[in-house]
């Protein structure tokens, strides 16, 4: 398992992941988990199975993206559904057993205006409410778009997302339970910590004003989790290594969130 993050704000989208690979509860090096989808102004991150039909995920995913790039008039929705279908049909039964999750996010153009979308593909269908561990893992992959058609409306982002006077964002986190839960705890605590500095009128600290500054913000969370796994008694560093990031700037002709 691993830790994957998608952070969306008015400056753009940041995909992030750790890079460690483990096998049989042992460290097995570092691998690519974050991928560009240049032709769709998008990217994706992977967690879970390292192989698809016995092909290492970095090789399989790179080949899949390359083949998709040759399809004309492909949308982010089409790409996401094609990926879900490919994983469903190609991944072996034993490769599905531990569960897999894919974050896909980018900017979609409709009538000359862009908006963000976040697609989630997984064969993990539940979380234990007591332990936070993933459960209800089976051979069937599900897919959903969770930002534009759900969270941006339900989480009060419609009024705040493009407001330069507010620091508003949406974040999606998946991965190994201690890392995922720890990340959300750390994020909540650090958000309060940062706000306490930003709110001191005589100090010149402030929220991020660019996508590159937002990247620093996301990397701080990741670095804390990585450090915790270094200072742990786990048999392997299930989360760690170099933090992989992909930045997708928000297009200028973005849809007005207040409309």
N, C-alpha and C positions, 0 to 999 in steps of 0.2 A: 504494500500500500504506500501511499505518498501523501502529499499535501498540495492541492491545487486551488488557486484563487483567481477570481475574475472581479475586478474593481472598475466600476463605471461612474464617471462624474462628468461635469460640463467641459472638461478639457479633453476627454477621450476615454479609452478603454485600456486597462492594463491586465494582461494575463501573466500569472506568476506560478511557479512551481518549485519544489526542491528538485534535486537531481540524483539523489541516492537510489541505488538499486540493491535489493536484498534477495537472497535465495536460500531457502531452508534455514531461515533465521540467522543468516550470515551476510555480512557486507559483500556486495558483488560489483562494486565500482559505481560510476556515474553514467547516466544515459540522458538522451533528449526526451523531455516530456512536454515541451512547449513548441508549437509549430505555427509558422506563418501561413496564411491563406491570402496571398497578396492580391490575387485577381478578384477577391470579394471584400477587400478592406476589412479583413477579419483574421482571427487566429483561434487556436484551440489548445487545450491542455488535456493530458490523459492521466488517469489513476487506475490502478488495478492490474489486470493481467498484462504481463510483459510480452506475450506472444499472441498472434492471430494465425491460426492454421500452421503453427510451428515456425512462423516467421517473426523475428524480433519486431516489437512494436515500432521503433524508429524507422526501420526499413519498410514495414508494411504501410505505416501512415504516410510517409513521404511519397511512396508509390501511389497511394490512394489519392492524395491531394494533386499530384501531377496529372493523373488520369482525369480527375474532375475539372481541372483547368482547361481541358480540351473540349468541354461540353459548352455549346453556345447558349446564351441567355439563361445561365444557371443562377439561381438566387441562393441566398444563405439558407433559406428554408429547404430548397431542393438539395443543397449540399448536405445539410444535417440529416434529412430523411434518407438520402443515399448512403450516408455513413452508418446510420442505424441499421439499414437493411443489410449492408455489407458485413457488419459485425454479427448480426443475427444469423446470417447464412454461412459465414466463413469461420468464425471462431469455434474451436472444438469444445465439446462438452466439458472436458476437464479444465479448459482455459476459462470457462465461464464460472467455475465453481466458487472462486473467491470474490467475485463481483468486479465490475468495471464501471467507470464513470468518465464521461467526456464533457468538458465545457467548451462551447463554441460561441464566440461573440464577435460582432462586428457592426458595421453601419450599412443599412439597407436604404436604397434610393427608391422613392415613390413620387412620381410627378415632379421631379426636379429637387425634392427635399429629402434629407437623410434623417434616419432615426436609428438608435441602437436596438439590437436584438440579442438576447442570450438564450441559446438552445442547450438543453441538458439531455444527454443520452445515458442511460444506465440500466443494468439488469439487477440493481439493488432497489427493492421496492418498499423498504421500511427501516426504521431506526428504533431500537429498544429504548423505551422512555426512561428506564432506570439507569442503564449503563451508557447509552449513546452509541452502542455498537450497531453496525449495520446488520440487518436481518432480512428475511424474505428474499433471498437471492435465488434466482432460477435462470433458466435458459433463455428467457424472453426479455428483450430490450424494450424499454419505454422511451418516449421522447416528448419533450414539452418546451415551449417558449415561455420563459418565466419573467422577462423584464418588461418588454413593450406592452404585452397584453395582460400583465398581471401586476407586477410590483410597482411599476412607475405610476400606476393609477391608485393602487391600494395603500402605498406607503407614503402618501402625501408628497411624492416627488414632482407631481405635475406643476405645483405652485413654486417649488424651490429649486428645481434642478438647474435651471439656467440663470438663477439670481446671483449676480456677482457679490452680493452682500451676505450670502449664506454659503457655508461649506456643506453641500449636500451630496451624498453618494449612495450607491447601492453595491453591495458586495456579496459574492457567492463563494462558499468554502466547502470543499469536500476532501476526504482522505481519512487516514487512520484516526480512530476516535480520540486518543489522547492529544494528538496534534491538532485535530479539527476543533475539539472542544476547548483546548488550551488556547488556540488562536483566537476564538471568539471571546474568551475571558480577557486575554491580553488586549485585544482590540478595544473592548469596552473600557478597560482601565486606562489605557493609553489615550483614548479619545478624551477622557475626562482630564487627564494630565495635560495634554496639549491645550485643551480649552482653557485651563486655568492659567496658562502662560499667555495665550492669545488675548485673554480678557483683561490683562493688566495694561492699563491705558498708557503708562509711562514707558513700557517696554515695547520694543519694535518687532516682537515675534508675531507671526501671522500664519494663517492656513496656507496650503499650497496655492500658487497662482498659475502654475503650468503643469503640463503632463509629466515633465521630468521631475518636478518637485513632488508630485504625487507618487512617482515611483519610489522616491526616498522614503516616503510615508509607508508604503506597502512593504518595502524591504526591511524596515525596522521591525515590523510584526514578524516577518519570516526569520530574521536573525535571532530574535528572542526564542522562537520555537526551536530553531537549529541548536542554539546553545543549551536549551533544556535537554535535548536528546543526547548531546555530548556529555552532560552531567547527569547521566541516568544509569540504571542497571539493566536496561534492555539488552538482549543478546546481540542486537544489531542496531545501527542507526537507521531506523525505518524512515525517518525524515531527516534530511540534512544535505550536506554538500553545497555546491554553488547554487545560489538562487537564480533561476532562469526567468527572464521577463521579456515580454513583447508589448510594445507601446503602439497604440493605434490612435492617432490624433482625431479629434472630432472635426468633421468637415465644416467649412464655413457656412454652407447652405443647409443648416440644421433645421428641422421642423420646430416651430414655436411650441414649447411644452405647455404654454398657458392657453393655447387655442383649443 
